[in-house]
Amino acid sequence: MSGSIDLDAIVAIDVHTHVQASVEGSGDGTQPNETFYEYFGADVVQPTLPDLAAYYRERKMACVAFMIDSTSTRGHGPAVTNDEIGRLASDYRDVVIPFASIDPHTGAAGAAEVRRLVARYGFRGFKFHPNEQAFFPNDPTVYPIYEAMAETGLPVVFHTGHTGVGAGQPGGGGIRLKYSNPIFVDDVAVDFPEMPIILAHPSFPWQDEAISVALHKPTVHIDLSGWSPKYFPANLIQYANTLLRTKVLFGSDYPVITPDRWLADFEKLDIKDEVRPLILKENAARLLGLR
């Protein structure tokens, strides 16, 4: 069993990576959506959790790893289960930080699942994808799940903004963009004021909303995954350098964007020298309780 993360030995913490395949046959074995990878100009890669661990260990990075459970809306379970991620992550604690995904339509059962997963495996946070899971983050029916998450004090990630899921397919593959406006997460931050929240991705076309929520609510952060930094809007760069310098986090969205590509483009941004280490490692280390 590997030890805990040595912050002095790593160069960055990638707070947004996906486990997309099982080594145990624990999921439903769904096939990759090649259109999704084409949207990002990426090779079709479906990493298992051990794959992620090896990939990030080679780069002297740690990674937050999760899947997305959209069973209620997609008609099938995820390709890999929370239980598998929990079991395997215990062997890669020097590099992998496991987050759980809960189907938001499961109410009290979902809340019980939150408590079970944290107690049994020591998950370090949670991930929602409002587009793929077809829910507004401020829907009161999800609040029992948030209550269980808030009890843990662990961070909760919400996908925000545009998504490559369903992009270019007829009817967008049934995916509705309306769910991912970050302003809906503002209600969650009000109603659960102690719960750390991460707004995932530059939130096109609602970047101003995301910045406003992160400025206004002390527990709300922004991760920079899902886009090459060369496409970041000017206002996001401005606030990352100034008022949000302690609340912005490096994330790649691997495997559709590699950390190598992301970091190469980030190097070219006009980010202050003293801010770069905050974004790449220090902000995440604090938020994830590693400091």
C-alpha positions in Angstrom: 0.0 0.0 0.0 1.4 3.4 -1.0 1.8 6.2 1.5 0.1 9.6 1.6 0.9 12.4 -0.8 4.3 14.1 -0.3 3.6 17.7 -1.4 7.3 18.5 -1.6 7.8 15.7 -4.1 5.1 16.7 -6.6 4.9 19.7 -8.9 1.1 20.0 -9.3 -2.3 18.7 -8.2 -4.7 18.0 -11.1 -8.1 18.4 -9.5 -10.2 17.0 -12.5 -9.5 13.6 -14.0 -11.8 10.8 -15.1 -11.7 7.1 -14.4 -13.4 5.6 -17.5 -12.7 1.9 -17.4 -12.9 -0.9 -14.8 -10.2 -3.5 -13.9 -12.7 -5.5 -11.9 -15.7 -5.6 -14.3 -17.6 -3.6 -11.7 -19.4 -1.3 -14.1 -21.7 -1.8 -17.1 -18.9 -1.8 -19.7 -20.3 1.0 -21.9 -18.3 1.8 -25.0 -16.4 5.1 -25.4 -18.3 7.9 -27.3 -15.8 8.6 -30.1 -17.6 11.9 -31.0 -16.9 13.2 -27.6 -13.1 12.6 -28.0 -13.3 14.1 -31.5 -14.8 17.3 -30.0 -11.6 17.7 -27.9 -9.3 16.6 -30.7 -8.1 13.8 -28.4 -7.2 10.2 -28.8 -9.7 7.7 -27.4 -8.2 6.7 -24.1 -10.1 5.1 -21.3 -8.0 5.0 -18.2 -8.5 2.7 -15.2 -7.6 4.0 -11.8 -4.2 2.2 -11.9 -3.6 3.7 -15.3 -4.2 7.2 -13.9 -1.9 6.5 -10.9 0.9 5.4 -13.2 0.4 8.3 -15.6 0.4 11.0 -12.9 3.2 9.4 -10.8 5.4 9.5 -13.9 4.7 13.3 -14.1 5.3 13.9 -10.3 1.7 15.0 -9.9 -1.3 14.0 -7.8 -4.7 13.8 -9.3 -8.4 13.9 -8.1 -10.1 11.0 -9.8 -13.8 10.2 -10.3 -16.5 8.9 -12.6 -20.0 10.2 -13.2 -23.1 8.3 -12.1 -26.0 9.3 -14.4 -27.9 6.1 -14.0 -31.3 7.7 -13.6 -31.1 9.7 -16.8 -28.9 7.7 -19.1 -30.5 4.3 -18.5 -27.4 2.5 -17.5 -24.8 2.6 -14.7 -21.3 4.0 -15.0 -18.4 2.0 -16.6 -16.7 1.8 -13.2 -18.3 2.0 -9.7 -17.5 4.2 -6.7 -16.7 1.0 -4.8 -14.0 0.0 -7.3 -12.5 3.5 -7.2 -12.6 3.4 -3.4 -11.0 -0.1 -3.2 -8.2 0.6 -5.7 -7.4 4.2 -4.4 -6.2 2.8 -1.1 -3.3 1.3 -3.0 -2.3 4.6 -4.7 -2.7 7.1 -1.8 0.6 8.8 -2.8 -0.9 10.0 -6.1 -4.7 9.5 -6.3 -7.3 11.5 -4.4 -10.6 9.7 -4.9 -13.9 11.6 -5.3 -17.3 9.8 -5.4 -20.2 10.5 -7.8 -23.7 10.3 -6.6 -26.8 10.1 -8.8 -28.7 13.3 -7.7 -32.1 11.7 -8.3 -31.6 9.1 -5.5 -32.7 11.2 -2.5 -32.3 9.6 0.9 -30.7 6.5 -0.7 -28.1 8.8 -2.2 -27.5 10.5 1.2 -26.9 7.1 2.7 -24.5 6.2 -0.1 -22.5 9.3 0.7 -22.1 8.3 4.3 -21.3 4.7 3.4 -18.6 5.6 0.8 -16.8 8.0 3.1 -16.9 5.7 6.1 -15.8 2.6 4.2 -13.2 4.0 1.7 -12.3 7.5 2.9 -13.4 9.4 -0.2 -12.1 12.9 -0.3 -14.9 14.7 -2.2 -17.8 14.5 -4.6 -18.6 15.2 -8.3 -21.8 16.2 -10.1 -22.4 16.8 -13.8 -25.7 18.7 -14.0 -26.0 18.4 -17.8 -25.4 14.7 -17.9 -27.3 14.0 -14.8 -30.2 16.3 -15.9 -30.8 18.4 -12.7 -30.6 22.0 -11.5 -28.1 22.2 -8.7 -30.5 24.2 -6.6 -33.3 21.6 -6.9 -34.5 21.0 -3.3 -34.9 17.3 -3.9 -31.1 17.0 -4.0 -30.7 18.7 -0.7 -30.7 15.5 1.4 -27.6 14.4 -0.5 -26.0 17.8 0.0 -26.8 17.6 3.7 -24.8 14.3 3.9 -22.0 15.8 1.9 -21.9 18.9 4.1 -21.6 16.8 7.2 -18.3 15.5 5.8 -16.7 18.9 5.2 -15.4 17.6 1.9 -15.4 19.6 -1.4 -18.2 19.1 -4.0 -17.4 19.7 -7.7 -20.2 20.9 -10.1 -19.6 20.8 -13.8 -20.5 24.3 -15.1 -20.8 25.9 -18.6 -20.7 24.3 -22.0 -20.0 20.6 -22.3 -18.5 18.3 -24.9 -21.0 15.6 -23.8 -23.5 15.3 -26.7 -21.8 18.0 -28.7 -22.5 17.7 -32.5 -25.0 14.8 -32.0 -28.6 15.2 -33.1 -30.4 17.1 -30.4 -27.1 17.3 -28.5 -27.6 13.7 -27.5 -30.4 14.8 -25.3 -28.1 16.9 -23.1 -29.5 20.3 -22.0 -27.1 23.1 -21.4 -29.4 25.1 -19.1 -28.6 23.0 -16.1 -24.9 24.1 -15.9 -25.3 27.8 -15.3 -23.1 28.4 -12.2 -25.7 30.9 -10.8 -27.7 27.8 -9.7 -24.8 26.8 -7.5 -25.0 30.1 -5.7 -28.2 28.9 -4.0 -26.3 25.8 -2.8 -23.5 27.9 -1.4 -26.1 30.0 0.5 -28.0 27.0 1.9 -24.9 25.0 2.7 -22.5 27.8 3.7 -19.8 25.5 5.2 -19.6 23.1 2.2 -16.6 23.7 0.0 -17.6 24.0 -3.7 -15.6 23.8 -6.9 -17.1 25.2 -10.1 -15.5 23.0 -12.7 -14.2 24.6 -16.0 -14.2 28.0 -17.5 -17.9 28.5 -17.5 -18.6 29.6 -21.1 -21.1 31.3 -21.7 -21.5 32.2 -18.1 -18.0 33.1 -17.0 -19.1 36.3 -15.3 -21.6 34.4 -13.2 -19.0 32.0 -12.1 -16.6 34.7 -11.1 -19.3 36.6 -9.3 -20.3 33.5 -7.3 -16.7 32.7 -6.4 -16.0 36.3 -5.4 -19.2 36.5 -3.2 -19.2 33.1 -1.5 -16.0 32.3 0.5 -16.3 28.5 0.1 -16.6 28.6 -3.8 -13.6 27.9 -6.0 -13.0 27.5 -9.8 -11.1 24.8 -11.5 -9.6 25.5 -14.9 -10.2 22.1 -16.5 -11.7 21.2 -19.8 -10.2 24.1 -21.8 -6.7 24.8 -23.1 -5.5 27.8 -21.2 -4.9 29.6 -24.5 -8.7 29.9 -24.8 -9.3 31.3 -21.3 -11.3 34.5 -21.4 -9.5 37.7 -20.3 -11.7 38.3 -17.3 -10.9 34.8 -15.9 -7.1 35.5 -16.2 -7.5 38.9 -14.6 -9.3 37.5 -11.5 -7.1 34.5 -11.3 -4.2 36.9 -11.0 -5.9 39.1 -8.4 -9.0 38.7 -6.3 -9.4 34.9 -6.9 -5.7 34.0 -6.7 -6.3 31.7 -3.7 -9.5 30.2 -5.2 -8.4 29.0 -8.7 -7.2 25.4 -9.3 -5.3 23.5 -11.9 -7.4 20.8 -13.6 -7.0 19.2 -17.0 -10.0 17.0 -17.7 -7.8 14.1 -18.5 -8.0 12.0 -20.7 -9.7 14.4 -23.1 -7.1 17.1 -22.3 -3.7 16.0 -21.1 -1.9 17.8 -18.3 1.1 18.1 -20.6 -0.9 20.0 -23.1 -2.6 22.1 -20.4 0.6 23.0 -18.7 2.4 23.9 -21.9 -0.3 26.4 -22.8 -0.6 27.7 -19.2 3.1 28.5 -19.3 2.3 31.1 -22.0 -0.4 32.9 -20.0 0.3 36.2 -18.3 0.0 34.8 -14.8 2.1 36.4 -12.1 5.1 34.3 -10.9 3.8 34.3 -7.3 0.3 33.1 -8.5 1.4 30.1 -10.5 2.3 27.9 -7.6 -1.0 28.8 -5.9 -3.0 27.6 -9.0 -0.9 24.5 -9.7 -0.6 23.1 -6.2 -1.0 25.2 -3.1 -4.7 26.2 -3.4 -5.7 22.6 -4.0 -3.5 21.3 -1.2 -5.3 23.6 1.2 -8.8 22.9 -0.1 -8.2 19.1 0.0 -6.8 19.1 3.5 -3.3 18.1 2.4 -1.7 21.0 4.2 
